[in-house]
Amino acid sequence: MIKFTSGYAGFEVQIPPFYGAVFTASEGVAEGKALTSLVQDLMATSDDDDLRCYLASEGEELLGCILFSRLFYDEDPRNVVLMSPVAVKTDHQKAGIGQRLIRFALDDLKGQGVDFAISYGDPAYYGKTGFKPMAQDFARPPQTLSQPHGWIGQSLTEGDAAPLSGPSRCVPAFDKPELW
Ligand SMILES: CC(C)(COP(=O)(O)OP(=O)(O)OC[C@H]1O[C@@H](n2cnc3c(N)ncnc32)[C@H](O)[C@@H]1OP(=O)(O)O)[C@@H](O)C(=O)NCCC(=O)NCCS
């Protein structure tokens, strides 16, 4: 049976190479290496309060992983997270694990007082779990976006969200122009 959990659940060491393998299979060796480094960096340099990990696993096998890092809108009182990166084990893709893991994570984050979730990816896929395209003046990105149509978000609280005030900052591992 597939389990959905928060935290590293004993898989900490496996997580960077897991992303590496998934992205090597989908986008090639260079992207796989880049994702391994990014995830290592995120896990090593983010403050504990600023990074959340959610996993799908079956027994000893890691099947899916999502990292959420804090996005700081210093002029806005709301708690905002960035959902990235997301990976599902290559031979288990298209079986619903990604969407189930995203829903599990968003529900848990909502329970922890997170108000708004943002991602930067394919609106066609992430739209299935409630993410909608956002204008950059609704939620200012921390860096210049090379693909503005991939800037997507959703409120985790009731009702329509007001725009997020002011500029944003991301955790150090994401604070690199080439990642945006
Ligand atoms: C993208 C990814 C996380 C999706 O997880 P998954 O478990 O395979 O997806 P699910 O089974 O939950 O969802 C499948 C659905 O999304 C669709 N879908 C999957 N990838 C998609 C994409 N890139 N664009 C549009 N739709 C997509 C499928 O057609 C399917 O649609 P359906 O529900 O109507 O049948 C996974 O395929 C993956 O790890 N890919 C490689 C790494 C990657 O690209 N990560 C995302 C960027 S950070």
The ligand as an ORCA input file, in Angstrom:
! r2SCAN-3c Opt
* xyz 0 1
  C       5.124     15.501    -13.481
  C       4.967     14.365    -12.472
  C       5.370     14.836    -11.085
  C       3.497     13.938    -12.469
  O       3.303     12.901    -11.522
  P       2.452     11.620    -11.944
  O       2.268     10.781    -10.735
  O       3.087     10.989    -13.119
  O       1.067     12.302    -12.412
  P      -0.387     11.835    -12.033
  O      -0.487     10.378    -12.322
  O      -0.769     12.317    -10.710
  O      -1.247     12.670    -13.048
  C      -1.351     12.189    -14.322
  C      -2.240     13.115    -15.076
  O      -1.533     14.300    -15.383
  C      -1.262     14.322    -16.759
  N       0.114     14.767    -16.863
  C       1.221     14.176    -16.382
  N       2.313     14.917    -16.696
  C       1.832     15.996    -17.366
  C       2.444     17.111    -17.964
  N       3.781     17.296    -17.941
  N       1.656     18.030    -18.565
  C       0.317     17.854    -18.609
  N      -0.315     16.813    -18.071
  C       0.438     15.892    -17.466
  C      -1.516     12.938    -17.269
  O      -1.918     12.949    -18.606
  C      -2.655     12.483    -16.354
  O      -3.897     13.043    -16.717
  P      -5.296     12.398    -16.232
  O      -5.334     12.480    -14.726
  O      -6.338     13.253    -16.866
  O      -5.269     10.994    -16.710
  C       5.818     13.122    -12.860
  O       5.397     12.656    -14.114
  C       7.297     13.392    -12.876
  O       7.977     13.221    -11.846
  N       7.862     13.784    -14.056
  C       9.279     14.020    -14.223
  C       9.770     15.188    -13.401
  C       8.983     16.449    -13.647
  O       8.752     16.858    -14.782
  N       8.551     17.098    -12.556
  C       7.755     18.296    -12.631
  C       8.566     19.519    -12.734
  S       9.171     20.042    -11.144
*
